[in-house]
Amino acid sequence: MSGGERGHTPVLLDAVVHWLRVRPEDVVVDATIGLGGHSAALGSRLGAGGTLIGLDRDPAALRKAEGAVRALGCRVMLRQADFGECGAVLAETGVGRANVILADLGVNSEQLDDAARGFSFQADGPLDMRLDPGSQTQASDLVNRLSEKALGDLIYENAQEPASRKIARRICEARRSGRIMTTAHLARLVCEAVGVDPSSRRSRIHPATRTFQALRIAVNDEMGALDRFLDAAPDLLDAGGRIGVISFHSGEDRRVKRDFLRRRGEGVYRIATRKPVVADESERDANPRSRSAKLRVAVREPAGEAWRATEVEGDERRGEADDES
Ligand SMILES: C[S@@+](CC[C@H](N)C(=O)[O-])C[C@H]1O[C@@H](n2cnc3c(N)ncnc32)[C@H](O)[C@@H]1O
């Protein structure tokens, strides 16, 4: 995550550049442009005949990204859109099929750092969590309206939180004395539910981490968007084109892995990354968020003779092995 400003570093940047193999005339779609870090690096490999299309649900992210890609020598188009609707955006731009599509899932550092967006339990703010401020449902709507069972299911299914039932019970008890409208209030309830004082916690992970993640995923229908994106991608890619997805938790990674494997079985994709690419120790030390990042890359078949001649050696041949990791 993160973009090209104030030392923010996009995750797995070298691997993204290596595996996506951008050529000067390519059409590159950055489906989650965020702060523009990956786009700036991929776009710097495009020439005047190349095109970069950047999408984000968050208009604030698009404004930041604009600064990061302004000086590129290629054609640049930025659109506020859900990547689940990537096909409609590509059709509207009239560029035809893409050679490279990247999705770096989740939230960017500016969204996390802005207490007013409500993504973080580290600073108090409204319980919002919408990536697109124009969308209807906020996290406070779910927290205050869902039944105890539905809330527990949501927290478990979206984040595999083992204490999901206890947390849902504590939230529903607290609701009897008033609505839960702030991140600090919710974080306190989660800590009470699991009996952990976050200031004296032994664990590296704050007790509210998974509950916040689960709510964010639900508010933004992140799994639905990912499914729609993965479904649309084969028709959006040119033969030999590459799709890369960076995921940050097992629910996302499982979806990407299963999609790529299924389509490999159908002759639609070749899997380029035999195992998911993860950050090395120096990146993990420098950027804690990279610790959970996994990059998977697939190549749209039929890849064509040119692709085979240049790439079947080395890591691509190993990519032919079963990707069961
Ligand atoms: C991890 S950040 C991307 C960072 C970016 N790769 C960079 O280098 O700066 C994820 C971005 O995806 C956006 N996003 C999340 N879900 C989305 C969706 N369904 N459609 C479009 N953008 C989405 C978020 O608003 C956020 O800006």
PDBQT file of the ligand as one rigid body, heavy atoms in Angstrom, charges set to zero:
ROOT
HETATM    1  C1  LIG A 401      -3.664  -0.814  -0.619  1.00  0.00    +0.000 C 
HETATM    2  S1  LIG A 401      -4.329   0.595  -1.375  1.00  0.00    +0.000 S 
HETATM    3  C2  LIG A 401      -3.525   0.687  -2.929  1.00  0.00    +0.000 C 
HETATM    4  C3  LIG A 401      -2.203   1.402  -2.869  1.00  0.00    +0.000 C 
HETATM    5  C4  LIG A 401      -1.563   1.599  -4.214  1.00  0.00    +0.000 C 
HETATM    6  N1  LIG A 401      -1.247   0.351  -4.850  1.00  0.00    +0.000 N 
HETATM    7  C5  LIG A 401      -0.334   2.472  -4.098  1.00  0.00    +0.000 C 
HETATM    8  O1  LIG A 401       0.727   2.053  -4.554  1.00  0.00    +0.000 OA
HETATM    9  O2  LIG A 401      -0.438   3.576  -3.558  1.00  0.00    +0.000 OA
HETATM   10  C6  LIG A 401      -5.890   0.044  -1.853  1.00  0.00    +0.000 C 
HETATM   11  C7  LIG A 401      -6.736   1.083  -2.559  1.00  0.00    +0.000 C 
HETATM   12  O3  LIG A 401      -7.800   0.388  -3.182  1.00  0.00    +0.000 OA
HETATM   13  C8  LIG A 401      -8.965   1.134  -3.069  1.00  0.00    +0.000 C 
HETATM   14  N2  LIG A 401     -10.063   0.171  -3.186  1.00  0.00    +0.000 N 
HETATM   15  C9  LIG A 401     -10.417  -0.782  -2.306  1.00  0.00    +0.000 A 
HETATM   16  N3  LIG A 401     -11.445  -1.496  -2.787  1.00  0.00    +0.000 NA
HETATM   17  C10 LIG A 401     -11.716  -1.009  -4.017  1.00  0.00    +0.000 A 
HETATM   18  C11 LIG A 401     -12.657  -1.336  -5.019  1.00  0.00    +0.000 A 
HETATM   19  N4  LIG A 401     -13.548  -2.326  -4.862  1.00  0.00    +0.000 N 
HETATM   20  N5  LIG A 401     -12.632  -0.648  -6.170  1.00  0.00    +0.000 NA
HETATM   21  C12 LIG A 401     -11.745   0.368  -6.359  1.00  0.00    +0.000 A 
HETATM   22  N6  LIG A 401     -10.842   0.741  -5.425  1.00  0.00    +0.000 NA
HETATM   23  C13 LIG A 401     -10.812   0.054  -4.274  1.00  0.00    +0.000 A 
HETATM   24  C14 LIG A 401      -8.861   1.831  -1.744  1.00  0.00    +0.000 C 
HETATM   25  O4  LIG A 401      -9.646   3.007  -1.728  1.00  0.00    +0.000 OA
HETATM   26  C15 LIG A 401      -7.365   2.121  -1.650  1.00  0.00    +0.000 C 
HETATM   27  O5  LIG A 401      -7.059   3.412  -2.110  1.00  0.00    +0.000 OA
ENDROOT
TORSDOF 0
